Amino acid sequence: MAEVNLIKFYPRSNKPVETRATVNNLDLEIARKFGKDYFDGDRRHGYGGYYYHPRFWTETVSYLRDYYKLSENASILDVGCGKGFMLHDFKLLMPQATIAGIDISEYAYENAMADVKPYIKVGNTKTLPFPNKSFDLVTAINTVHNLPLDKCKQAIREIQRVSRLNAFIVVDAWRNDEERERHFKWVVTCLTAMHVNDWKDLFKEVGYTGDYYWTFS
């Protein structure tokens, strides 16, 4: 288990915190349905438009492959895959790989990229529909923190269960009071957010042995 920034090539967003300064409970409720409003609606409710662009995942996917020394026919699961952008780039880079994705959003599945849609399931992270040790790499980037604490722990245990060896999780976290304050001004879907040290304790508690990193506000 290691803290390692495997998403360092992902473009850093300049989050306009002021756009969510007046977000209310109704906005949060809308966002947490993970429907059209979250992906392709108003910025107050989520992405404000979630579209594929190679600059977001191409270099990151290549870095993940090289870091974990994945074979050309490796099996890869993306937990919280959204519209399948990362799966698409994995398949371009590694045509012989076995890919799979799961996301709770029916809307994301319905609007997934055509080439990877057959490999995506709609489901909840806390119960992954795959046998033990099914995948050479399991990724969950900005996903498990969208669950309440008890279910977040269950989801991480599931990621551990279906991984043969390698897993990589990214979660919302903070290192200081300023980042904590920005987090609560910006985030609309995260239900489990903690200081980085508390996350590390949680990983040990649930028996997670994979790698991890953070999204800071």
C-alpha angles and dihedrals in degrees: 000000000000140000102235132157103231092159095060091119093055107105112256114240121228094219113210095217091184090068088069099035091109098039110143136194092273090055090051091049091052093048094049092059087072091215134128092303091057097047105028107011135083117333088240089070102045138295098000088221124002111207135157120258122162093226090072102057113005098085092036092053091049090050092050091051093050096042093053093036091231117192119236090255096045121142116237132187123193111199111205091017097169110192092350101257096144092044088053092054092046090054091049091050096039110026093177094053122112108233133190135173137188130194135168092224120097087189092056090049093048090051098039121132108277097234094057102030092096089061096052127092128194108232149115122279092224090069113035113197095222134098123255116287094006099146140054089210132019119189127190110177116183091339118101094052088068088074127078114260100268093047091043089059090048091051092052090050088052091051089051091048098053095042119093092200118320129066134159125196129184120193139172111265144148138221100195143015094269093057090045091053092048091048094059091046094051114030120085105173107033112110098170115048126155147157111284091251092055090052090052090053090050092051090054092046094056095041097248111167100175130097128274146186140178144248109218123198 
